[in-house]
Amino acid sequence: MQGWPSARLFAHAGEVEIARPETRVTPPRADRLGWEALSWPAQCYVALVMVAGASTLVAFFPTAYPRPVLFAALIVLACLTSLWKVNLPIATASGSTLSVSYAADLMA
């Protein structure tokens, strides 16, 4: 027997079996993912968040690096580990991967 037993096994004589509806997940159309697909309040919100993030990056960007060799080594190691992918055993057909750099991010 594969999987769960059918509801027919537990139904009494004369009862009707309730069928489960099949659900299909369809990906969104490409035209719904563009900037033009957003309403003008959503476009303003996205633009505001981007400007806030860029200004915060500029305001808090470090002006001096006390150990530039260590900084450069960490940048190189981060780039190398982000290239290394590990296949996840979630499902054989999904092809899900995880970058090794996430392990270093979680440890940090």
Backbone as CSV, one residue per row, in Angstrom:
resi,resn,N_x,N_y,N_z,CA_x,CA_y,CA_z,C_x,C_y,C_z
1,MET,0.847,-1.162,0.000,0.000,0.000,0.000,0.898,1.231,0.000
2,GLN,0.665,2.152,-0.907,1.468,3.360,-0.998,0.689,4.536,-0.442
3,GLY,1.333,5.362,0.369,0.710,6.571,0.876,-0.377,6.270,1.882
4,TRP,-1.280,7.219,2.063,-2.368,7.080,3.009,-3.499,6.270,2.392
5,PRO,-4.223,5.527,3.203,-5.338,4.746,2.662,-6.445,5.665,2.156
6,SER,-7.162,5.199,1.207,-8.243,5.965,0.606,-9.402,6.093,1.588
7,ALA,-10.183,7.152,1.417,-11.355,7.351,2.273,-12.410,6.295,2.008
8,ARG,-12.343,5.628,0.854,-13.315,4.577,0.528,-13.239,3.425,1.522
9,LEU,-12.054,3.200,2.077,-11.917,2.106,3.029,-12.723,2.356,4.298
10,PHE,-12.906,3.653,4.645,-13.579,3.981,5.881,-15.031,4.400,5.675
11,ALA,-15.488,4.487,4.447,-16.859,4.914,4.162,-17.820,3.755,4.386
12,HIS,-18.973,4.086,4.921,-20.000,3.072,5.106,-20.753,2.892,3.795
13,ALA,-21.502,1.846,3.691,-22.250,1.582,2.468,-23.261,2.688,2.221
14,GLY,-23.303,3.195,1.004,-24.252,4.224,0.632,-23.730,5.648,0.833
15,GLU,-22.586,5.821,1.507,-22.045,7.166,1.696,-21.280,7.598,0.448
16,VAL,-21.268,8.884,0.230,-20.571,9.441,-0.918,-19.197,9.916,-0.467
17,GLU,-18.226,9.564,-1.254,-16.865,9.998,-0.937,-16.679,11.447,-1.386
18,ILE,-16.056,12.248,-0.532,-15.793,13.649,-0.860,-14.444,13.730,-1.542
19,ALA,-14.475,14.269,-2.743,-13.229,14.387,-3.507,-12.530,15.687,-3.134
20,ARG,-11.203,15.620,-3.004,-10.416,16.825,-2.729,-10.137,17.541,-4.042
21,PRO,-10.310,18.851,-4.062,-10.001,19.577,-5.297,-8.494,19.634,-5.525
22,GLU,-8.113,19.557,-6.781,-6.702,19.654,-7.107,-6.328,21.122,-7.193
23,THR,-5.219,21.453,-6.595,-4.750,22.836,-6.646,-3.497,22.880,-7.492
24,ARG,-3.449,23.865,-8.353,-2.281,24.054,-9.201,-1.731,25.443,-8.937
25,VAL,-0.444,25.499,-8.726,0.207,26.780,-8.501,0.778,27.255,-9.828
26,THR,0.321,28.414,-10.254,0.829,28.971,-11.501,1.716,30.155,-11.178
27,PRO,2.847,30.263,-11.816,3.720,31.404,-11.553,3.096,32.685,-12.084
28,PRO,3.422,33.812,-11.467,2.849,35.068,-11.969,3.367,35.393,-13.353
29,ARG,2.536,36.084,-14.131,2.947,36.464,-15.473,4.077,37.479,-15.392
30,ALA,4.884,37.530,-16.422,6.041,38.420,-16.439,5.628,39.878,-16.423
31,ASP,4.490,40.208,-17.025,4.073,41.608,-17.055,3.576,42.098,-15.695
32,ARG,3.303,41.191,-14.769,2.878,41.582,-13.426,4.044,41.790,-12.493
33,LEU,5.273,41.494,-12.934,6.434,41.602,-12.076,7.239,42.868,-12.329
34,GLY,6.863,43.658,-13.303,7.627,44.840,-13.666,7.267,46.053,-12.837
35,TRP,8.090,47.089,-12.975,7.879,48.354,-12.283,6.552,48.979,-12.691
36,GLU,6.204,48.860,-13.962,4.977,49.464,-14.467,3.733,48.801,-13.892
37,ALA,3.846,47.584,-13.430,2.695,46.874,-12.879,2.322,47.386,-11.492
38,LEU,3.239,48.095,-10.820,2.961,48.625,-9.490,2.109,49.885,-9.590
39,SER,1.273,50.087,-8.601,0.501,51.325,-8.540,1.441,52.461,-8.141
40,TRP,1.011,53.722,-8.335,1.922,54.833,-8.038,2.252,54.927,-6.558
41,PRO,1.356,54.584,-5.604,1.796,54.595,-4.202,2.863,53.528,-3.925
42,ALA,2.728,52.381,-4.573,3.730,51.327,-4.382,5.068,51.739,-4.991
43,GLN,5.036,52.401,-6.141,6.270,52.886,-6.751,6.940,53.926,-5.862
44,CYS,6.151,54.835,-5.279,6.711,55.841,-4.369,7.326,55.185,-3.135
45,TYR,6.637,54.167,-2.595,7.156,53.468,-1.418,8.481,52.772,-1.730
46,VAL,8.553,52.075,-2.847,9.784,51.379,-3.227,10.912,52.381,-3.439
47,ALA,10.621,53.488,-4.104,11.640,54.510,-4.332,12.110,55.118,-3.016
48,LEU,11.187,55.371,-2.092,11.542,55.926,-0.794,12.433,54.972,0.002
49,VAL,12.113,53.686,-0.018,12.929,52.698,0.692,14.326,52.610,0.075
50,MET,14.412,52.670,-1.246,15.720,52.621,-1.905,16.557,53.856,-1.566
51,VAL,15.942,55.031,-1.561,16.665,56.260,-1.215,17.108,56.227,0.250
52,ALA,16.249,55.752,1.133,16.610,55.648,2.549,17.773,54.672,2.753
53,GLY,17.738,53.560,2.066,18.824,52.595,2.184,20.137,53.130,1.647
54,ALA,20.090,53.803,0.500,21.316,54.364,-0.084,21.882,55.469,0.792
55,SER,21.029,56.322,1.336,21.525,57.395,2.193,22.092,56.854,3.502
56,THR,21.491,55.799,4.044,22.031,55.175,5.245,23.387,54.544,4.967
57,LEU,23.538,53.920,3.809,24.823,53.335,3.446,25.899,54.406,3.334
58,VAL,25.568,55.523,2.708,26.540,56.613,2.552,26.872,57.238,3.907
59,ALA,25.864,57.425,4.763,26.082,58.081,6.053,26.937,57.245,6.993
60,PHE,26.776,55.935,6.970,27.489,55.088,7.922,28.631,54.305,7.296
61,PHE,29.023,54.642,6.081,30.131,53.936,5.437,31.426,54.278,6.169
62,PRO,32.235,53.262,6.506,33.460,53.559,7.255,34.457,54.359,6.415
63,THR,35.129,55.289,7.068,36.109,56.118,6.368,37.519,55.566,6.506
64,ALA,37.744,54.696,7.468,39.077,54.114,7.656,38.930,52.633,7.997
65,TYR,39.872,51.852,7.534,39.902,50.423,7.832,41.134,50.151,8.688
66,PRO,40.946,49.744,9.949,42.104,49.540,10.817,42.995,48.380,10.358
67,ARG,42.403,47.355,9.764,43.184,46.204,9.277,42.764,45.904,7.849
68,PRO,43.323,46.602,6.872,42.877,46.433,5.486,43.184,45.053,4.910
69,VAL,44.248,44.401,5.351,44.577,43.062,4.832,43.532,42.052,5.300
70,LEU,43.145,42.138,6.551,42.113,41.242,7.065,40.789,41.487,6.353
71,PHE,40.456,42.758,6.120,39.216,43.095,5.417,39.213,42.512,4.011
72,ALA,40.332,42.663,3.291,40.424,42.131,1.926,40.336,40.609,1.928
73,ALA,40.971,39.954,2.901,40.916,38.495,2.984,39.487,38.022,3.241
74,LEU,38.765,38.708,4.105,37.378,38.323,4.388,36.479,38.540,3.186
75,ILE,36.730,39.610,2.421,35.949,39.845,1.199,36.189,38.726,0.191
76,VAL,37.441,38.328,0.018,37.771,37.250,-0.926,37.142,35.941,-0.474
77,LEU,37.234,35.620,0.811,36.635,34.379,1.318,35.111,34.403,1.187
78,ALA,34.496,35.549,1.409,33.040,35.644,1.255,32.639,35.406,-0.196
79,CYS,33.416,35.952,-1.127,33.107,35.747,-2.550,33.292,34.286,-2.952
80,LEU,34.342,33.647,-2.444,34.587,32.241,-2.786,33.509,31.327,-2.209
81,THR,33.117,31.550,-0.964,32.096,30.681,-0.379,30.715,30.931,-0.988
82,SER,30.479,32.125,-1.525,29.177,32.362,-2.158,29.065,31.634,-3.493
83,LEU,30.177,31.258,-4.094,30.155,30.488,-5.335,29.889,29.010,-5.090
84,TRP,30.176,28.518,-3.897,30.054,27.105,-3.556,28.610,26.822,-3.150
85,LYS,27.931,25.968,-3.898,26.526,25.640,-3.651,26.413,24.193,-3.161
86,VAL,25.482,23.982,-2.256,25.200,22.658,-1.718,23.772,22.299,-2.108
87,ASN,23.576,21.122,-2.674,22.223,20.669,-3.041,21.469,20.261,-1.789
88,LEU,20.251,20.758,-1.659,19.429,20.434,-0.499,18.561,19.215,-0.797
89,PRO,18.463,18.308,0.159,17.653,17.098,-0.067,16.172,17.314,0.216
90,ILE,15.622,18.435,-0.246,14.204,18.718,-0.007,13.346,17.850,-0.918
91,ALA,13.564,17.956,-2.192,12.860,17.128,-3.165,13.809,16.905,-4.334
92,THR,13.726,15.765,-4.939,14.666,15.451,-6.012,14.436,16.294,-7.247
93,ALA,13.206,16.722,-7.483,12.907,17.477,-8.698,13.042,18.983,-8.511
94,SER,13.177,19.453,-7.257,13.177,20.896,-7.033,14.500,21.540,-7.420
95,GLY,15.610,20.856,-7.230,16.906,21.431,-7.558,17.301,22.546,-6.615
96,SER,16.828,22.524,-5.379,17.131,23.577,-4.419,18.586,23.500,-3.985
97,THR,19.202,24.668,-3.894,20.585,24.755,-3.432,20.689,25.802,-2.337
98,LEU,21.789,25.745,-1.595,22.068,26.714,-0.545,23.525,27.098,-0.657
99,SER,23.800,28.376,-0.618,25.161,28.838,-0.705,25.864,28.603,0.634
100,VAL,27.128,28.216,0.580,27.899,27.961,1.783,28.102,29.259,2.562
101,SER,28.038,30.395,1.897,28.230,31.661,2.590,27.132,31.913,3.622
102,TYR,25.956,31.289,3.458,24.902,31.457,4.453,25.300,30.832,5.791
103,ALA,26.061,29.771,5.762,26.543,29.160,7.009,27.448,30.137,7.742
104,ALA,28.324,30.816,7.004,29.183,31.817,7.649,28.359,32.990,8.148
105,ASP,27.324,33.391,7.424,26.456,34.483,7.875,25.744,34.119,9.164
106,LEU,25.241,32.888,9.241,24.531,32.466,10.437,25.469,32.346,11.634
107,MET,26.699,31.905,11.397,27.665,31.807,12.484,28.075,33.195,12.974
108,ALA,28.151,34.148,12.058,28.543,35.508,12.466,27.444,36.125,13.312
